[in-house]
Amino acid sequence: MLEYHPDTNNSHDAHDLAIELNKAKDILLSADKRKQYDEDLDYWARKDAEQTQRKKEAEQAQRRREAEANQRKKEAEQAQRRREAEANQRKKEAEQAQRRREAEQASSRQETSGDNDSQEDALYGQVWKELVHQPV
């Protein structure tokens, strides 16, 4: 302890160090002071452990909230892709239905024009027969 005494140590903090050493010596030599010191040490160790636990729990809660937010974002993106796929499917089905209607209309026009041609042919044929079979 003499090596830390301010009279023998020229360090600028030798005086403060000597005071701290004397306090430690008093605590270690007195049973009551040592008991109080141990209780205080335990108290602050518990406080520190509690604070560390609270910090750990807060970090876990933050990670959980971030994971939940990421999951909600992922689900929203999946829902958006699903809606887009459904819209594309409806558009494709509407286009197919339009092409079917157009094909049916074209087919109907052909049948109608074909019927007209057949009717015209029949009429011309009938007129021709009448003209051919007329007595001269």
Rosetta silent file (secondary structure, phi, psi, omega in degrees, C-alpha in Angstrom):
SEQUENCE: MLEYHPDTNNSHDAHDLAIELNKAKDILLSADKRKQYDEDLDYWARKDAEQTQRKKEAEQAQRRREAEANQRKKEAEQAQRRREAEANQRKKEAEQAQRRREAEQASSRQETSGDNDSQEDALYGQVWKELVHQPV
SCORE:     score description
SCORE:     0.000 S_00000001
   1 L     0.000  -27.009 -179.966    0.000    0.000    0.000 S_00000001
   2 H   -63.381  -28.499 -179.525    2.962    2.288    0.570 S_00000001
   3 H   -67.285  -21.633  178.481    3.701    2.227   -3.132 S_00000001
   4 H   -96.942   -4.606 -178.920    0.364    4.007   -3.746 S_00000001
   5 L   -64.853  137.244 -176.901    0.800    6.558   -0.919 S_00000001
   6 L   -58.851  -26.219  179.927    0.882   10.130   -2.290 S_00000001
   7 L   -72.686  -27.725 -177.600    4.177   10.836   -0.496 S_00000001
   8 L  -106.136  -12.909 -177.951    5.951    7.982   -2.318 S_00000001
   9 L  -114.547  122.401 -177.340    4.001    7.970   -5.619 S_00000001
  10 L   -88.339    6.829  179.762    4.358   10.954   -7.940 S_00000001
  11 L   -65.666  146.725 -177.556    1.360   10.000  -10.054 S_00000001
  12 L   -69.603  -21.696  178.589   -1.283   12.722  -10.415 S_00000001
  13 L  -106.198   16.509 -179.242   -4.040   10.363   -9.230 S_00000001
  14 H   -62.441  -40.326 -179.880   -2.055    8.839   -6.323 S_00000001
  15 H   -61.703  -48.245  179.943   -4.047   10.820   -3.720 S_00000001
  16 H   -64.078  -39.028  178.887   -7.426    9.594   -5.078 S_00000001
  17 H   -64.868  -39.480  178.427   -6.120    6.041   -5.330 S_00000001
  18 H   -64.382  -40.755  178.566   -4.914    6.113   -1.710 S_00000001
  19 H   -62.979  -44.537  179.807   -8.350    7.286   -0.544 S_00000001
  20 H   -63.031  -40.611  179.024  -10.043    4.457   -2.464 S_00000001
  21 H   -64.809  -40.525  178.128   -7.635    1.893   -1.006 S_00000001
  22 H   -64.527  -38.930  177.641   -8.315    3.114    2.559 S_00000001
  23 H   -64.344  -43.573  179.290  -12.087    2.854    1.969 S_00000001
  24 H   -62.722  -40.171  179.432  -11.673   -0.692    0.650 S_00000001
  25 H   -63.900  -42.402  178.401   -9.514   -1.608    3.661 S_00000001
  26 H   -62.315  -41.250 -179.340  -12.162   -0.238    6.061 S_00000001
  27 H   -65.865  -44.761 -177.400  -14.892   -2.237    4.315 S_00000001
  28 H   -68.499  -30.711 -177.695  -12.909   -5.456    4.340 S_00000001
  29 H   -84.235  -20.837 -178.680  -11.934   -5.118    8.024 S_00000001
  30 L  -103.030  124.277 -178.626  -15.447   -4.298    9.287 S_00000001
  31 H   -64.316  -41.322 -179.781  -17.982   -7.161    9.214 S_00000001
  32 H   -65.568  -45.399 -179.813  -20.972   -4.751    9.123 S_00000001
  33 H   -65.687  -37.317  178.869  -19.501   -2.623    6.362 S_00000001
  34 H   -65.502  -42.681  178.605  -18.558   -5.742    4.382 S_00000001
  35 H   -60.589  -45.652  179.114  -22.084   -7.129    4.763 S_00000001
  36 H   -62.393  -41.333  179.419  -23.564   -3.792    3.574 S_00000001
  37 H   -62.288  -45.495  179.340  -21.108   -3.699    0.683 S_00000001
  38 H   -62.453  -41.627  178.621  -22.057   -7.252   -0.362 S_00000001
  39 H   -63.545  -44.285  177.880  -25.766   -6.398   -0.121 S_00000001
  40 H   -62.529  -42.097  179.296  -25.245   -3.260   -2.194 S_00000001
  41 H   -61.930  -45.333  177.425  -23.186   -5.216   -4.690 S_00000001
  42 H   -61.367  -42.437 -179.503  -25.907   -7.887   -4.948 S_00000001
  43 H   -59.396  -49.801 -177.886  -28.572   -5.182   -5.300 S_00000001
  44 H   -69.568  -31.105  175.900  -26.753   -3.463   -8.153 S_00000001
  45 H   -66.156  -41.792  176.822  -25.915   -6.791   -9.784 S_00000001
  46 H   -63.560  -44.787  178.858  -29.628   -7.689   -9.717 S_00000001
  47 H   -58.895  -43.545  179.143  -30.544   -4.263  -11.105 S_00000001
  48 H   -63.890  -43.147  178.482  -27.986   -4.694  -13.856 S_00000001
  49 H   -63.698  -40.968  178.474  -29.272   -8.195  -14.642 S_00000001
  50 H   -63.511  -43.162  179.744  -32.865   -6.912  -14.701 S_00000001
  51 H   -64.276  -41.790  177.715  -31.904   -4.074  -17.001 S_00000001
  52 H   -61.913  -42.166  179.321  -30.043   -6.498  -19.267 S_00000001
  53 H   -64.432  -43.743  178.744  -33.089   -8.814  -19.302 S_00000001
  54 H   -61.801  -41.217  179.074  -35.445   -5.915  -20.123 S_00000001
  55 H   -63.833  -43.284  178.904  -33.144   -4.820  -22.925 S_00000001
  56 H   -62.017  -44.547  178.842  -32.998   -8.384  -24.267 S_00000001
  57 H   -64.209  -38.791  178.057  -36.804   -8.690  -24.112 S_00000001
  58 H   -64.933  -41.072  178.331  -37.202   -5.322  -25.863 S_00000001
  59 H   -64.916  -41.299  178.146  -34.831   -6.435  -28.626 S_00000001
  60 H   -63.705  -42.144  178.858  -36.737   -9.725  -29.002 S_00000001
  61 H   -62.786  -40.638  178.948  -40.042   -7.836  -29.157 S_00000001
  62 H   -64.482  -43.741  177.820  -38.591   -5.520  -31.804 S_00000001
  63 H   -63.206  -38.694  178.629  -37.357   -8.475  -33.880 S_00000001
  64 H   -64.295  -44.630  178.206  -40.783  -10.120  -33.493 S_00000001
  65 H   -62.064  -41.439  178.398  -42.546   -6.923  -34.643 S_00000001
  66 H   -64.299  -41.727  178.758  -40.174   -6.658  -37.613 S_00000001
  67 H   -64.216  -41.663  178.184  -40.759  -10.309  -38.517 S_00000001
  68 H   -64.525  -40.735  178.286  -44.538   -9.806  -38.282 S_00000001
  69 H   -64.201  -41.831  177.476  -44.307   -6.674  -40.433 S_00000001
  70 H   -63.626  -39.063  178.957  -42.215   -8.571  -42.995 S_00000001
  71 H   -65.280  -43.671  178.381  -44.759  -11.415  -42.958 S_00000001
  72 H   -62.466  -40.091  178.953  -47.650   -8.958  -43.496 S_00000001
  73 H   -63.720  -43.950  179.401  -45.715   -7.333  -46.344 S_00000001
  74 H   -62.507  -44.044  178.953  -45.025  -10.727  -47.911 S_00000001
  75 H   -64.391  -38.725  178.104  -48.691  -11.723  -47.604 S_00000001
  76 H   -64.879  -41.080  178.473  -49.773   -8.391  -49.133 S_00000001
  77 H   -65.153  -40.628  178.121  -47.387   -8.909  -52.057 S_00000001
  78 H   -64.319  -42.657  178.911  -48.708  -12.455  -52.562 S_00000001
  79 H   -62.681  -40.082  178.811  -52.294  -11.182  -52.455 S_00000001
  80 H   -63.992  -44.928  177.854  -51.415   -8.493  -55.005 S_00000001
  81 H   -62.480  -38.624  178.727  -49.821  -11.059  -57.328 S_00000001
  82 H   -64.707  -43.808  178.193  -52.879  -13.298  -56.894 S_00000001
  83 H   -62.024  -41.655  179.074  -55.236  -10.393  -57.748 S_00000001
  84 H   -64.427  -41.162  178.489  -53.131   -9.546  -60.804 S_00000001
  85 H   -64.097  -42.018  178.731  -53.157  -13.185  -61.936 S_00000001
  86 H   -64.686  -40.832  178.534  -56.940  -13.350  -61.473 S_00000001
  87 H   -64.023  -42.173  177.620  -57.390  -10.105  -63.422 S_00000001
  88 H   -62.867  -39.723  179.164  -55.169  -11.453  -66.216 S_00000001
  89 H   -64.989  -44.138  178.250  -57.180  -14.686  -66.249 S_00000001
  90 H   -62.306  -39.929  178.949  -60.477  -12.751  -66.454 S_00000001
  91 H   -63.698  -44.190  179.603  -59.045  -10.627  -69.274 S_00000001
  92 H   -62.194  -43.650  179.289  -57.895  -13.743  -71.130 S_00000001
  93 H   -65.188  -38.343  178.299  -61.312  -15.377  -70.686 S_00000001
  94 H   -65.438  -41.110  177.807  -63.045  -12.194  -71.900 S_00000001
  95 H   -63.774  -41.663  178.171  -60.799  -12.102  -74.980 S_00000001
  96 H   -63.777  -42.041  179.045  -61.540  -15.770  -75.683 S_00000001
  97 H   -63.461  -40.366  178.518  -65.269  -15.147  -75.294 S_00000001
  98 H   -63.214  -44.237  178.509  -65.023  -12.175  -77.678 S_00000001
  99 H   -63.200  -38.409  177.565  -63.174  -14.282  -80.255 S_00000001
 100 H   -63.243  -44.923  179.298  -65.843  -17.024  -79.907 S_00000001
 101 H   -61.180  -43.158  179.422  -68.635  -14.475  -80.431 S_00000001
 102 H   -63.686  -40.782  178.610  -66.856  -13.060  -83.463 S_00000001
 103 H   -65.225  -41.599  178.517  -66.343  -16.561  -84.881 S_00000001
 104 H   -64.533  -40.403  178.957  -70.008  -17.418  -84.271 S_00000001
 105 H   -65.165  -42.060  178.854  -71.112  -14.180  -85.951 S_00000001
 106 H   -64.313  -41.151  179.283  -68.839  -14.877  -88.929 S_00000001
 107 H   -65.445  -40.461  178.852  -70.159  -18.428  -89.142 S_00000001
 108 H   -64.362  -41.105  177.856  -73.714  -17.181  -88.900 S_00000001
 109 H   -63.227  -39.784  179.789  -73.088  -14.668  -91.701 S_00000001
 110 H   -65.990  -42.426  179.601  -71.649  -17.435  -93.873 S_00000001
 111 H   -64.806  -41.171 -179.534  -74.621  -19.685  -93.199 S_00000001
 112 H   -65.271  -45.838  179.097  -77.007  -16.849  -93.898 S_00000001
 113 H   -67.385  -34.884  176.285  -75.247  -15.907  -97.131 S_00000001
 114 H   -64.684  -39.555  177.291  -75.072  -19.588  -98.006 S_00000001
 115 H   -64.740  -42.356  177.987  -78.832  -19.897  -97.418 S_00000001
 116 H   -61.483  -43.136  178.654  -79.435  -16.867  -99.607 S_00000001
 117 H   -61.379  -43.272 -179.793  -77.281  -18.390 -102.353 S_00000001
 118 H   -64.346  -41.916  178.514  -79.196  -21.637 -102.071 S_00000001
 119 H   -64.433  -42.223  178.367  -82.504  -19.806 -102.191 S_00000001
 120 H   -63.904  -43.308  178.812  -81.343  -17.783 -105.173 S_00000001
 121 H   -61.378  -42.000  179.490  -80.124  -20.932 -106.928 S_00000001
 122 H   -63.864  -42.322 -179.960  -83.434  -22.615 -106.274 S_00000001
 123 H   -64.163  -45.795  178.241  -85.345  -19.607 -107.588 S_00000001
 124 H   -62.863  -40.318  178.750  -83.171  -19.401 -110.720 S_00000001
 125 H   -61.675  -41.071 -179.898  -83.547  -23.125 -111.203 S_00000001
 126 H   -67.156  -43.972  178.431  -87.301  -22.883 -110.953 S_00000001
 127 H   -61.912  -42.405  179.973  -87.428  -19.956 -113.369 S_00000001
 128 H   -61.335  -44.908  179.276  -85.162  -21.831 -115.772 S_00000001
 129 H   -61.875  -42.314  179.845  -87.365  -24.899 -115.682 S_00000001
 130 H   -63.947  -39.566 -179.845  -90.393  -22.815 -116.359 S_00000001
 131 H   -69.560  -39.166 -178.694  -88.685  -21.119 -119.249 S_00000001
 132 H   -69.528  -38.478 -174.412  -87.356  -24.367 -120.688 S_00000001
 133 L   -88.395    2.881  178.848  -90.630  -26.196 -120.391 S_00000001
 134 L   -74.754  135.819  175.477  -92.729  -23.454 -121.902 S_00000001
 135 L   -70.980  143.606 -178.762  -94.177  -24.363 -125.196 S_00000001
 136 L   -98.171    0.000    0.000  -92.988  -22.154 -127.962 S_00000001
